[in-house]
Amino acid sequence: TIRSNMPPAPTWKHIYHEGFNLLSGLTRRRIAKELTNGFSSFDWYAAIEQVAVGTIQRYREGEPVRSIADIVVPERLPWRLDPILQDGVPTVFYGPGGSGKSYLAAYLSSLIQEGFTTEQLLPEPGNGLYLDYESSNSGVDTAFRYDLIARGLGLAHRIPMLYRFCYQSLSAEIHEIQRDVLDHQIQFLIVDSAAPACGGTPEDAASTIQFFMALRSLKITSLIIAHETKHEDKADDSAGPFGSVFWKNYPRSIYRVRSAQEPNSDTLHIGLFHTKSNDGRKQSPWAFQLLWETKDALPQVSIQHTKAADVMEFDEHLPLIQRITRALKNGAMRYQELAEEIGAKEASVKAILHRYQGKEVVHLPDGKWGLAVLHPVKD
């Protein structure tokens, strides 16, 4: 795009716009000739040549090579929201529609935007950008959601998250989004949701790879909201987000989202179950309680941290050892009885019992298993 503010024009004036092959000398000369017809006093060929060659050289340079020994390594990897969102890498929340994924993403991003610390979550404050591929009212429902959360946090102001209504794939708009990230000093990104953001079908490896390469170019923290496969086993966390296997391979961390809500209830329970971690161990399940209420004649959403083990609907998603120890609170049992009690395979229960023997559980003389805190091992 070429513009000019040369006299007598008092402001910038559009002159020319075209997409062309930078390597084509014939095309460069043609464009220079067309521009010379309108502004003969300027050396257009030299200008076009300089821009084309300089752009090609910079593109070919790519990223600089560095010695790994020269890279400063912290004592622990940095977090944008400790310990859920690792800084500078993509994290995926996936689950069925209506499971509260967008509300949870809005809540966590609000903590980062405001630098709001809870007992369990420590944010590194920064500016956020919400890429909306789902709502059809230009962000009204997204802004409404953030306002509910802001009032629930007790804030007297609206949360200044930046918002972009999106209808093209991330890779198609990446240059404009890169400019937004630079101009507004964006440190973290919400992508809602994965399927439309990748452009093609999510099952297509090429469009998925394009999405993650575009995301990688931003070099910031990202939280991607995704759906799950229709045929997925409710208790099986191995399948991952819906689409190509790269939706499971490229993110550094993946959480499965589950929810529970009684009919006509203003309370929604959201469970966050860690299914993948590239750097470190998987975390214990997280649980949040969302309460829709009215305060001072204004609606708000209050969000509290709870325990996943306290929500019956989350039972099948809890780690097996948690289900076992909860069952053993009612008394010692043989492993076959435990398997029947919690609806698990006998072999799996037996293996977990032996793995945690002396830590969480103990093998009693009568062949039963009990809780270590109730049956301490004597020296």
Secondary structure, DSSP 8 states (H G I E B T S, - for coil): -EEE--TT-SS-EEEE-----TT-HHHHHHHHHHHHHH-TTS-HHHHHHHHHHHHHHHHHH-S----GGGS---SS--EEEETTEETTSEEEEE--TTSSHHHHHHHHHHHHHHT---SS-EE---EEEEEESS-SSTTHHHHHHHHHHHHHTT-SS----EEEE--S-TTTSHHHHHHHHHHTTEEEEEEE-HHHHTSS-TT-HHHHHHHHHHHHHH-SEEEEEE-B-TT--TT--SS-BSSSTHHHHS-SEEEEEEEE--TT-SEEEEEEEEEEESSS-----EEEEEEEEEETTEEEEEEEEE-GGG-GGGGGGS-HHHHHHHHHTT--B-HHHHHHHHT--HHHHHHHHHHTBTTTEEE-TTS-EEETTTS----
